[in-house]
Amino acid sequence: MVKTKVFIVDPLNPDEEVLKQCCREIRSRSTTVVFPTETVYGLGAYIFDIYAVKRIFAIKERPIDNPLIVHISKFDHLYEVAEDIPDNFKDVTKKLWPGPITFILKKHREVPNEVSGGLPTVAVRMPAHPVPLRLIDCSGPIAAPSANISGRPSPTIPHHVYVDMFGRADMIIDGGETFLGVESTIVDLTTDTPKLLRPGPLPIEKLREILGKDIVVPNFAKGLSESNIALAPGTKYKHYAPKTPIVVVESSDYHDLKKYTNAVIEVIKNYLNHRYVIIASRETAEEYKSMELNTIVIGSRYNLYEIAKNLFKVLRDVDRMGVDIAIVEGFPEIGIGLAIMNRLRKASGYNIVRV
């Protein structure tokens, strides 16, 4: 068991001396650090410290072929980790970085294979959060996946981090709750037509507008299958799942959604005799509550960013309720709704009722 150091900081105005101390340890002692971003908490190490990078995989129990994301704080860092960068890339990133989007680029020859999962590409992003930006300014690029045990919901509040990482990671920078709640959007720019590998807070509709071209959305990005190769985090292997099994009920019709959710409830209650909880929107939760059913309100169907922010917190709450199964309503796949459904479908192990 590792002796974990904990530093509590103001997320918007972090103590510079604390970050300098963390930076010194990252660069001199093969240290792993948990830090907040605008999306979820990350578990990081200096990208060129191979021993520390390998420790990330051991700490998370993460498959070695599952790539990490390189976090940078300024555009100059990009030339340390990527090459053959598209001519218009700087103009594009001026509109998007810092922000919750990761780009897949050709890997610089000096980047360790452990960072890229053995691929010739590298995932790079510049987070929109003062803590990692100032930390990376000092330490240099940091490779980091989410700071959870592999396969489980990503951490969005300090409690999640302490449960998964205390006694495993060397340092935890506690910056309170993250701002967005789901991991970054990932787009592959190494193909002729850009490809969405993972939906996130930055919607595909906005990306198409900024890039001025189409973006391919494969089934695994919708959460309907897995990629044969781990092209980026979240494309292969089970992700985001609580220990409690979940089933997702989907319908494009609001009234059908409630009807079929109730039908699934009846099967679970009367035929399987399972203890269950319903994860529902604010607009439908009252109906289930009036039936004296166990219900968690995840947010409003008219504010999908609220639902995204609460998603992983709710999935972790389910495990503390002592139920046999959770039934989750589906949400529209527009904007950040695509990211929500990607996470829910993968978390369910593709246990989906679609009508």
SVG drawing of the C-alpha trace seen along z (x, -y; Angstrom):
<svg xmlns="http://www.w3.org/2000/svg" viewBox="-49 -32 64 47">
<polyline fill="none" stroke="black" stroke-width="0.4" points="0.0,0.0 1.3,-3.4 1.5,-6.3 -0.7,-8.8 -0.2,-12.6 -3.3,-14.7 -3.3,-18.4 -6.6,-20.3 -6.7,-23.3 -9.0,-26.0 -9.9,-24.8 -9.9,-28.3 -7.0,-29.7 -4.8,-26.8 -1.8,-27.3 1.2,-27.8 3.6,-26.3 1.5,-23.1 1.6,-22.7 5.4,-23.4 5.9,-20.7 3.8,-18.2 5.7,-19.2 9.1,-18.5 8.0,-15.0 6.6,-14.2 9.8,-15.0 12.3,-13.6 10.6,-10.5 8.6,-8.6 5.5,-9.9 1.9,-9.4 -0.6,-12.2 -4.4,-12.4 -5.7,-15.8 -9.0,-17.4 -9.9,-18.5 -13.0,-20.1 -14.3,-16.7 -13.3,-14.0 -10.3,-13.4 -7.2,-12.0 -4.3,-9.8 -1.1,-11.1 2.6,-10.8 5.3,-12.6 5.0,-11.3 8.7,-10.4 9.0,-8.7 8.4,-5.1 8.4,-3.6 5.8,-6.1 3.7,-5.6 3.7,-1.8 2.6,-2.3 -0.6,-4.0 -1.6,-0.7 -0.9,1.3 -2.7,-1.2 -5.8,-1.2 -5.6,2.5 -5.8,1.2 -5.0,3.3 -1.6,2.4 -3.0,1.9 -5.5,-0.8 -3.9,-4.2 -3.5,-7.1 -4.2,-10.8 -1.4,-13.2 -2.3,-16.5 -0.5,-19.6 -0.7,-23.2 0.6,-25.1 0.9,-24.6 4.7,-24.2 4.2,-21.0 2.5,-19.5 5.8,-19.3 7.2,-17.1 4.5,-14.5 3.2,-14.6 4.5,-15.0 3.1,-15.6 0.6,-17.9 -2.0,-19.1 -1.4,-22.6 -4.6,-24.1 -4.5,-22.4 -3.3,-25.5 -6.2,-27.5 -8.7,-24.8 -7.3,-24.5 -7.5,-28.2 -11.3,-27.7 -11.3,-24.6 -8.3,-24.5 -8.2,-24.7 -11.3,-22.5 -12.8,-19.1 -11.6,-17.7 -8.8,-15.2 -7.3,-14.9 -5.6,-11.7 -2.4,-12.7 0.7,-10.9 2.9,-10.1 6.3,-11.7 9.1,-9.0 10.2,-9.9 6.8,-9.1 7.0,-5.8 4.9,-2.9 3.3,-2.5 1.6,-5.9 0.1,-5.1 -0.8,-1.4 1.7,-0.5 -0.1,-2.5 1.6,-4.9 -0.8,-7.6 -1.1,-9.7 -4.1,-11.2 -3.6,-14.9 -5.6,-17.4 -5.3,-20.8 -7.6,-20.8 -9.7,-23.8 -8.9,-23.8 -6.4,-25.9 -5.0,-23.0 -3.7,-20.8 -2.7,-23.8 -0.4,-25.2 0.9,-21.8 1.8,-20.9 3.4,-24.3 5.9,-23.2 6.2,-19.5 5.8,-19.2 3.3,-16.9 1.4,-14.4 -0.1,-11.1 -3.3,-10.4 -6.4,-8.3 -9.3,-8.8 -8.5,-8.2 -10.7,-5.1 -10.3,-1.4 -10.6,-0.2 -14.1,0.5 -15.8,-1.5 -17.5,-4.9 -15.0,-7.7 -14.5,-10.0 -16.1,-13.4 -15.9,-14.3 -13.1,-13.8 -14.9,-11.0 -14.8,-8.9 -11.0,-9.6 -10.3,-8.6 -12.3,-5.4 -10.4,-4.3 -7.0,-5.9 -6.1,-6.5 -3.3,-4.0 -2.6,-3.4 -1.5,-6.8 1.4,-8.8 -0.4,-12.1 -4.0,-13.4 -4.8,-17.0 -8.3,-17.5 -9.9,-20.4 -13.5,-19.7 -16.2,-18.6 -15.4,-18.6 -17.3,-20.9 -18.7,-18.7 -18.8,-15.1 -18.0,-13.0 -14.7,-12.5 -13.5,-14.5 -14.6,-14.2 -12.0,-12.2 -11.6,-12.8 -9.1,-11.0 -7.5,-13.4 -5.1,-10.8 -7.8,-9.5 -8.9,-11.1 -12.3,-11.9 -12.1,-12.7 -13.6,-10.0 -15.3,-10.3 -13.8,-7.8 -15.6,-8.9 -18.4,-11.5 -18.0,-14.0 -19.0,-17.5 -18.0,-19.1 -20.8,-17.9 -20.3,-16.4 -22.6,-19.0 -20.3,-21.8 -17.2,-20.0 -18.5,-19.5 -19.1,-23.2 -15.6,-24.2 -13.7,-21.6 -15.8,-22.4 -16.1,-18.7 -18.0,-15.6 -17.0,-13.4 -17.6,-9.7 -19.4,-8.3 -18.9,-4.5 -21.1,-2.2 -18.6,-1.9 -18.7,-5.7 -22.5,-5.4 -21.9,-2.8 -23.5,0.0 -20.3,2.1 -16.6,2.3 -13.8,1.5 -11.6,4.5 -8.5,2.4 -8.2,-0.1 -7.9,-3.2 -8.4,-5.5 -9.7,-5.4 -13.3,-4.2 -13.3,-2.4 -12.6,1.2 -13.2,3.1 -16.0,2.6 -16.2,-1.0 -18.1,-3.2 -19.9,-0.3 -21.1,-0.1 -20.9,3.3 -24.7,3.4 -26.1,4.6 -28.1,2.0 -30.5,2.1 -31.1,-0.9 -34.6,-1.5 -34.6,-3.6 -37.3,-5.1 -37.6,-8.2 -41.1,-8.7 -41.4,-10.2 -44.7,-8.3 -43.4,-5.0 -40.3,-5.5 -42.4,-5.6 -44.6,-2.7 -41.7,-0.4 -39.8,-1.4 -42.8,-0.3 -43.0,2.9 -39.4,3.7 -40.1,2.9 -43.0,5.3 -40.8,8.1 -38.1,7.5 -40.6,7.1 -43.0,9.9 -41.0,12.6 -37.4,12.1 -38.3,10.8 -35.3,8.5 -34.7,5.4 -34.3,2.5 -33.9,-1.2 -35.0,-3.4 -32.7,-6.2 -35.0,-8.7 -35.3,-12.3 -37.0,-14.9 -39.9,-15.0 -40.8,-11.3 -39.5,-10.5 -42.7,-11.7 -44.7,-9.2 -42.5,-6.3 -42.5,-7.8 -46.3,-7.9 -46.1,-4.2 -43.9,-3.9 -40.9,-2.8 -37.3,-3.4 -36.2,-6.3 -33.1,-8.4 -33.5,-11.7 -30.5,-12.3 -31.5,-15.6 -33.8,-17.3 -34.4,-16.0 -34.3,-19.6 -30.8,-20.1 -28.6,-17.2 -25.5,-18.9 -27.0,-18.5 -27.6,-14.8 -24.0,-14.3 -22.6,-16.0 -24.6,-13.7 -24.2,-10.5 -21.1,-8.9 -22.1,-10.1 -25.5,-8.4 -24.0,-5.1 -21.7,-5.0 -24.6,-5.7 -26.4,-2.7 -23.8,-0.4 -24.4,-1.7 -28.2,-1.0 -28.0,2.8 -30.3,3.4 -30.0,6.3 -30.5,4.2 -30.9,0.6 -33.2,-0.5 -32.1,-3.6 -34.1,-5.8 -32.5,-6.7 -32.0,-10.3 -32.0,-12.0 -28.7,-11.6 -28.3,-15.3 -25.4,-17.4 -24.0,-15.9 -26.8,-13.4 -24.7,-11.2 -22.0,-11.1 -24.6,-10.2 -25.9,-7.3 -22.4,-6.1 -21.6,-5.8 -24.9,-4.3 -24.8,-1.6 -21.3,-0.6 -22.0,-0.6 -24.9,1.7 -22.7,4.2 -25.1,3.5 -28.1,4.7 -30.5,2.4 -34.3,2.4 -34.9,0.4 -38.4,-0.4"/>
</svg>
